[in-house]
Amino acid sequence: MSYLNYKISDATCFDWFVNENHEEAVVCSQPGNSEAVLIQTSASIWGTLSDSYQALDSIVAAVASNYELSATEVFNEVKSTLETLASHGLLDVSH
């Protein structure tokens, strides 16, 4: 099975913060457009992503390590979060 690779989009500026509900959020700022994207997971995903493509398994392993969990325990949550970020244009995806 071939998984996708993810990287931070070149066309997107972003920052993350914890809002009043203590939920992490990402602010996506593009010319003429600001959008807050709510993320219900740790910002450790941001710490793992870079401007170079990384394999899904590598990202999952790094996030799991941060929480001292197994990769299988966090795989679905990390994959879902990456897909959400990609759908908002925050991440570029390649095969």
C-alpha positions in Angstrom: 0.0 0.0 0.0 1.4 3.4 -1.0 0.7 6.3 1.3 0.8 10.0 0.5 3.6 12.4 1.3 2.9 15.7 2.9 4.7 19.1 3.2 3.8 22.6 4.3 2.4 24.5 1.3 4.7 27.0 -0.3 1.7 29.3 -0.9 0.5 29.4 2.6 1.5 31.4 5.7 0.3 29.9 8.9 0.5 30.1 12.7 -1.2 28.0 15.4 -2.6 29.0 18.8 -4.7 27.6 21.6 -8.1 29.3 21.7 -10.4 29.9 24.7 -11.7 26.4 24.5 -8.2 25.1 24.7 -8.5 23.6 21.3 -5.5 24.1 19.0 -6.2 26.0 15.8 -4.3 27.0 12.7 -4.6 30.4 11.1 -4.3 30.2 7.3 -3.5 33.6 5.9 -3.4 34.1 2.1 -3.7 37.4 0.3 -7.2 38.7 0.9 -8.1 35.7 3.0 -7.8 34.7 6.6 -9.2 31.5 7.8 -9.0 29.7 11.2 -8.9 26.0 10.9 -9.7 24.1 14.1 -7.5 21.1 14.8 -8.5 18.7 17.6 -5.0 17.3 18.0 -1.6 18.2 19.2 0.6 20.9 17.6 3.3 18.2 17.6 2.1 17.5 14.0 3.3 21.0 13.1 6.6 20.3 14.7 7.0 17.3 12.5 6.0 18.9 9.2 8.5 20.8 7.1 8.9 22.4 3.7 10.1 19.0 2.4 7.9 16.1 1.6 7.7 13.5 4.3 6.0 10.1 4.2 2.8 9.6 6.2 4.4 6.7 8.2 7.3 9.0 9.2 5.0 11.7 10.4 2.9 9.2 12.3 6.0 7.7 14.0 7.2 11.1 15.1 3.9 12.1 16.6 3.5 8.8 18.3 7.0 9.2 19.8 6.1 12.6 21.2 3.2 10.9 23.2 5.0 7.6 23.9 2.3 5.8 22.0 2.5 3.2 19.3 2.1 4.4 15.7 -1.0 2.2 15.3 -2.7 4.1 18.2 -2.3 7.5 16.5 -2.3 6.6 12.8 -6.0 7.3 12.0 -6.0 10.6 14.0 -2.8 11.9 12.3 -3.9 10.8 8.9 -7.3 12.5 9.3 -5.7 15.7 10.5 -3.3 15.8 7.6 -6.1 15.2 5.2 -8.1 18.1 6.7 -5.0 20.4 6.5 -4.5 19.5 2.9 -8.2 20.1 2.1 -7.7 23.7 3.4 -4.6 24.2 1.3 -2.2 24.3 4.2 -0.3 21.2 3.0 0.8 20.0 -0.4 0.4 16.3 -1.1 2.3 14.0 -3.4 2.2 10.2 -4.1 
